[in-house]
Amino acid sequence: MMTRAAEATSNQASDEIDLMALLGVLWRGKLWIMLVAAIFGALAIFYGTRVAVPMYPARVTLAMDAQQQQVIGDIESIFGGGDVSPFTMNTEFEILRSRTLIGRLVDEMNLTEDPEFNPFLAEPGLLTRLRMSWTDWEPTPPDPDRLRNRVIDRVIGRLSISNIRLSMAFNVEITTTDPTKSMDMVNTLAEIYIDNQIRRKLDQAQRAIQFLSERTTELEASVEALEQDLARRMEESDVIDAELLQAQNIQLRDLRSRVEDAQVRLAEDRSLQVAIAEADDFEALVTLLEGTRDTRFIGIIQRYRAGRLGEEATRVALEGIADDLENDIRRTQIQLASLQASADELSSQLALQSDELIAIQQLEREVEASRLLYETFLTRLQEASIQQGLETADSSVLSAAVPRGRSSPRIVRLTAVALFLGGVIGAAIAMFREWRFAGFRTTDEVRSITGSSVLGALPSMAVRGRKEVLKYLKDKPNSVFAESVRNLRTSILMVNPDKEPQVILVTSSIPGEGKTTMSLSLARYMGSLEGRRVLLLEADIRRQTLRAYVDDERPEGVKLLDVLLGKARLENADLFDADLGVEVLMGSGGEYNAADLFESRRFGDLITRLRDTYDHIIIDSPPVLAVPDARVLTRYADATIFAIRWGHTSRTQVRQGLDMLDSVGHPADGTVLTQVDQRKMKSYGYGGQYGYDGYSSGYYAKD
């Protein structure tokens, strides 16, 4: 079965973070927060004014020119230029950061002799001085190249470049310990950068001119060689021009046509000669000759058909013509051979001249192409030579650097950051202290952690010892403590609305929690009620603390053990304490065990008799965790009050104590915070919670 304290702990663990509780933690730790913040702020001010070296920036603004003016021709293809893109801007930024340009700056301004950039010229640090004083060691400067590289690295570390948004302008900034030095360095760097651009273009132009010169010379020689080759080829060749070559082609076609005609005529004559030789009779011969194209035969046949020639005359005439046909065949053969030879010779001659003409024409085209390329390179060379002296930088200075105020340390900002950081660390310390704090400061904490109702809170009394408590209660009845006890009295009397508690047990977890003071005070103000008879019973017979509150000269009266053992009778005993205003039955030591004694029937009978005699019996019992006495005594109590010392008793001890009371079936009816420090509560912001501050302060007498 889960106890009330465990249930409260479980509920608390499941709750969300309480913002007000967090603010309360910060408020309680405000001194730590302010202290740490003040320390950090003081350190920041000391660092900014005494330790940190003031740094002064200088800024020059440059702009990239999107278009480069070209005086002659389209030179961009040779020397560059064109649109400016983000890639171009970033490239220029890297050029500005390059070791080449920074090296020129270092050399030009002789920064290797500047102690700010040359650590070997600066004042040695504390550790270096100690080492030099204790040993014979002396710092050895590196070789000039390494030293120059270190200086370049330091200068690059002081350089910053930023692009101006939505523009082709950018800022170059250098920060040093001297405003004039910063201005000179950044202006010099801008000049070096612009000069470097011009140098790059001049170098590029020189390389282009050199290339064009060499290439032009090569092309010129190539053109001359080709022209000489063409001239030699034309001198050695019998090639006529293209028009005459075309006429010869026509002549060749005519010869070939004549050859074909001769061949046809020869074939016809031979066919006719064969037909005449093979004809069987005259009529057949006549009929055959009528179909020829030879006019000689056709004329004879026509005269024969017309009857002007007889058959014999016709035969004689035809035989004469046949003899002439043989001669014609021989002449045609001779003519055909001559024509064929002429055609073959002319064809061979035309083939040779055509090939030669094609070769010459190809050579002419090569000469023309080489001459055109040569003229192009020559033109570019002339343009580049003229443009070489007209090139400008791609960037220009829009705003030169001027001396400015220091950029660091910014004492106000540094102090603000230090205060904030100190506040955060102070808050962390406060939260850590709160996390480490195991006690209780407020009734809300007691209620939420233990699950028990809180009946009241008693402030600590301004007394030096226990013997002054009774005098304090007597002399200051309207003090804050007195009113707090009266409030507690009211809460206790209302624990059970049906019946006021008669036997009231006061206990705690551990010794020193103020339960005896609370018991004594509660008894006094219970007794101050009209018609109430009150007995304060000291059940802590081991320590007998109550004796420390009374006058040492006061004679000891009847003790609790005397009554239980029958050595004294209550009816005959004078228990009234004039200083306290109630009757007091003190405990006494002995060989008896207290727990066994309280469990005895005699103690039970005593409580029964006391109930018949007194209106209220307040039992001051031992701590729960120390001895079992309190758990035994709870069986006789109508109300059990559990004292918790403010800011002292741990939560674990309180939970264990309450759990032990729960284990015997008599849980505490309420808790009371004791020895509350009013001053600290006010500083924590809880003074008004207990009625110690604010609207109720006028009701209390000053302690």
C-alpha positions, 0 to 999 in steps of 0.5 A, a space after each residue: 500500500 502506497 503511503 501518503 508521502 509516496 503518493 505525494 511524491 508520485 503526483 509531484 513527479 508526474 506534474 509539469 514544470 511549475 513556472 512559478 516554482 522556477 521563478 521562485 528558485 531564481 528569486 531565492 537565488 537572486 543574490 547568487 545571480 547578482 553576485 556572479 553577474 557582478 563578478 563577470 561584469 567586473 571581469 569584463 570591464 577590467 578586461 576591456 579597459 586594462 587587458 584587451 588591446 583596442 582594435 581599429 578597423 579601416 574599410 575600403 569599398 570597391 566595385 567590379 565593372 561589368 563592362 570593359 570599354 574596348 577602343 579597337 575591335 572585339 578584344 574580349 575574346 583575347 583579354 577576357 572581360 564580360 559579365 560579373 557573376 557570383 562566381 566572379 565575385 568570389 574568385 576576386 575575393 579569394 584573389 584579395 586573400 591570396 598570399 601573393 597579394 598579401 605578400 606584396 602588402 607585407 613587403 611594401 609596408 615592411 610589416 615584418 618589422 612591425 611588432 604587431 605582426 612579427 611576434 619576435 619583435 613584440 614584448 615577451 609574455 609572462 611565461 616566456 620571460 619566466 623561462 628566459 629568467 630561469 634558463 639560458 633559453 633565448 627565442 630564435 627567430 625563424 628564417 626570413 621566408 618562414 617569418 614572412 609566411 607567419 606575418 602573411 598569415 597574421 595579416 590574412 587573419 586581420 582581413 575580412 571581405 564582404 559583398 554588399 547585397 544586391 550590388 557588384 560592390 564589396 567591402 575590404 576591411 583590415 583591423 589593427 591596433 592603430 587606426 592610421 595603420 589600418 587605413 594605410 594597409 587597406 588602402 595599399 591593399 586596394 591599390 595592389 589589388 587594382 594594380 594586380 588586375 592591370 598587371 594580369 591584363 598586361 601579362 595576358 596581352 603580352 602572352 597574346 601578342 607573343 602568340 599572335 606574333 609567332 603564329 603570324 610569322 608561321 602563317 606568313 611563311 606558310 603562305 609564301 611557301 604555298 604561293 611559290 609551290 603554286 607558281 612552280 606547279 603552274 610553270 611546270 604544267 601544260 594545263 590550259 585554262 578551263 574554257 579551252 579545256 571545255 572546248 577540247 571536251 566538245 571536240 572530243 565528243 565530236 570525234 567520238 560522234 564521227 567515229 560512231 558514224 563511221 562505224 555505223 556506215 562501215 557496218 551497213 556497207 559490209 552488210 550490204 556487200 554480204 547481201 549482194 553476194 548472197 542474192 539468188 536472182 535479180 529480182 531478189 537483189 533489186 528488192 534488197 537494194 530498195 531497202 538500203 540508204 545508198 542513193 546510188 543503188 536507189 537511183 538505179 533501182 528507181 530508173 529500172 522500175 521506171 523502165 528507163 533501164 533494162 535488166 542487163 543495163 541495170 545489172 551492169 550498173 549494180 555491179 559497178 556500184 558493188 565494186 565501188 562499195 568495196 572501195 568505200 569500205 576500205 576508205 571508211 576503215 582507214 577513216 575510222 582508224 584515224 578518227 579513233 586514234 585522234 579521239 583516244 589521243 585527245 581523251 588521254 590528253 584531256 584526262 591528264 590536263 583535268 587532273 593537273 587542273 584539279 591539283 592546281 585549283 586545290 593548291 590555289 584554295 590552300 593558298 587563299 585559306 592560308 592568306 585569309 588566316 594570316 590576314 586575320 591573325 595579322 589584324 588581331 595582332 595589330 589590334 592587340 598591340 594597340 589595345 595593350 596600352 589602353 587596358 584598365 582594371 576590372 575594379 575601382 575604388 568607390 570609397 577610400 578608407 578613413 580612420 575610424 573608432 575602435 571596434 573592439 573591445 566593445 565594453 558596453 556589449 562585452 559587459 552586457 554579454 558578461 552580465 548575461 552569462 554571469 546571470 545564466 551561470 548564477 541561475 544555474 548555481 541557484 538551480 543547482 543549490 535548489 536541486 541539492 537543497 533537501 529541506 522545506 521552505 514553504 508550506 506548499 512544498 510540505 503539502 505537495 511533497 508529503 501529502 499532509 495538511 499544514 497546520 501552521 508555521 512558527 518563526 524562530 524566536 529572537 532568544 539566545 537560549 532555551 531559558 529565555 523562551 518562557 520570558 519571551 512568551 510572557 513579555 511579548 504576547 503579541 509578537 509574530 511568534 505568539 500570533 503564529 502559535 495562536 494560529 496553530 492552536 486554532 488549526 489544531 482545534 479544528 482538525 476534527 470539526 466534530 470534537 476538539 482533540 484532547 490529547 495532542 501529540 507533538 513529534 518530529 523526524 529527528 532531534 533539534 526541530 523545535 518540537 519541545 518549543 512548539 509543545 511548550 508554546 502551544 501549551 501556554 496558549 492553549 492554557 490562555 483560553 478561558 476555562 481551559 485546564 492544560 497539561 504539558 506532558 514530557 514523554 521524551 524521558 531519555 533527553 528530558 529537554 523540557 528542564 532546559 527551559 525552566 529556571 535552574 533554581 526551581 525545585 524539581 517536582 513530581 516526575 512522570 516515572 514517579 506517577 507511573 511507579 506509584 511513588 507519587 499521586 497526581 492529586 497531591 502534586 503541584 504541577 502548575 508552572 507560574 511562568 508557563 501558566 499551565 501544569 507541567 509533568 516532566 519526564 525522568 530517567 531510569 532503568 526502564 525502557 521508554 517504549 515498554 513503559 509507554 506500552 504498559 497498561 499503567 501509562 494507558 490508565 494514566 492517560 485515561 485519568 488525565 483525560 478526566 482531569 484536563 481539557 487538553 494534554 500536550 505530549 512532547 514525544 521523542 523523534 520518530 526516526 530516533 526511537 519508537 516512542 512516538 509511534 507507541 504514543 500515537 495510540 493515545 493521541 486525538 491529534 498528532 502534530 509533526 514538526 518540520 524544521 524550516 530549511 533543515 530537515 531533509 525531505 527524505 527524513 520527513 517522508 520516512 517519519 510520516 511513513 513510520 507513523 502511517 505504518 502503525 495506523 496513526 498518521 499525522 494529522 498535520 505538519 508544522 514548519 518550525 524555526 522559520 527564518 523571517 529575514 530569509 523568507 522575506 528575501 525569498 519572497 515568501 514573507 507574506 505567505 506566512 503573514 510575516 510581511 505586507 498587510 499584516 505587519 502592523 498587527 505584530 509587536 516588534 521582537 
